[in-house]
Amino acid sequence: MKKSERIDLIKKILVEQDIMTQDDLVNALLDLNIEVTQATVSRDMRELRLVKVPAKTGGYLYALPESNRLNTDAEFFKSVVEEIKKQGNQLAIRTSPGSAMLLKHRLLTRFEPLIFTVLSDDDTILLIATTDATAEKIYTSLSN
């Protein structure tokens, strides 16, 4: 198998399966009768610039970097946001455990001109918008 074909297959596996370790990825490829070593997979993962993201079941799993991810912001928000409360120009957002920092980054990237500041911990975000109206825009966008 060519390297480019293996890379494409790894991308497909990452979308379809929860890959938490390099060994998980090696085993997924071996299950498809693709002979690889851990060293080869490690080089492929480095080339793809894989990142660790919070898994819904706890722990972390490998994913493509944001620039290569298949999911949209809307899909991501829907998958990690559990509750949103709005009061004036503030939003309190509860996320799945371990997701708040990643969501904070996405919020700042998408809504930067509308945001005064964002504070987060493991599963909670306090977003302070520049005005009540901009908070409403962000709230509406996240709620849809």
CORGIGI-V619644 format. One record per residue. N is the residue number from 0. RES is the residue in one letter. PHI is phi in radians with two decimals (none if undefined). Layout:
N:RES:PHI
N:RES:PHI
This chain:
0:M:none
1:K:-1.26
2:K:-1.01
3:S:-1.08
4:E:-1.18
5:R:-1.14
6:I:-1.06
7:D:-1.07
8:L:-1.17
9:I:-1.08
10:K:-1.02
11:K:-1.12
12:I:-1.08
13:L:-1.09
14:V:-1.32
15:E:-1.58
16:Q:-2.29
17:D:-1.51
18:I:-1.87
19:M:-1.73
20:T:-2.43
21:Q:-1.07
22:D:-1.06
23:D:-1.02
24:L:-1.22
25:V:-1.00
26:N:-1.13
27:A:-1.11
28:L:-1.22
29:L:-1.09
30:D:-1.07
31:L:-1.65
32:N:1.07
33:I:-1.80
34:E:-1.36
35:V:-2.44
36:T:-1.85
37:Q:-1.07
38:A:-1.12
39:T:-1.12
40:V:-1.11
41:S:-1.05
42:R:-1.12
43:D:-1.10
44:M:-1.12
45:R:-1.15
46:E:-1.10
47:L:-1.33
48:R:0.99
49:L:-1.07
50:V:-2.13
51:K:-1.64
52:V:-2.22
53:P:-1.08
54:A:-1.57
55:K:-1.07
56:T:-1.59
57:G:1.77
58:G:1.34
59:Y:-2.31
60:L:-2.33
61:Y:-1.38
62:A:-2.56
63:L:-1.21
64:P:-1.07
65:E:-0.90
66:S:-1.14
67:N:-1.92
68:R:-1.22
69:L:-1.44
70:N:-1.40
71:T:-1.53
72:D:-0.99
73:A:-1.04
74:E:-1.13
75:F:-1.11
76:F:-0.99
77:K:-1.08
78:S:-1.37
79:V:-1.96
80:V:-1.41
81:E:-1.77
82:E:-2.78
83:I:-2.29
84:K:-2.12
85:K:-2.13
86:Q:-2.51
87:G:1.05
88:N:-1.71
89:Q:-2.07
90:L:-2.12
91:A:-1.85
92:I:-2.06
93:R:-1.75
94:T:-2.06
95:S:-1.13
96:P:-0.94
97:G:1.48
98:S:-1.71
99:A:-1.08
100:M:-1.15
101:L:-1.16
102:L:-1.13
103:K:-0.98
104:H:-1.06
105:R:-1.14
106:L:-1.09
107:L:-1.12
108:T:-1.17
109:R:-1.42
110:F:-2.04
111:E:-0.81
112:P:-1.15
113:L:-1.65
114:I:-1.89
115:F:-1.43
116:T:-2.81
117:V:-2.39
118:L:-2.05
119:S:-2.60
120:D:-2.23
121:D:-1.18
122:D:-2.44
123:T:-2.45
124:I:-2.25
125:L:-1.95
126:L:-1.86
127:I:-1.91
128:A:-1.48
129:T:-1.20
130:T:-2.56
131:D:-1.06
132:A:-1.15
133:T:-1.23
134:A:-1.09
135:E:-1.12
136:K:-1.07
137:I:-1.15
138:Y:-1.02
139:T:-1.09
140:S:-1.09
141:L:-1.27
142:S:-1.32
143:N:-1.48
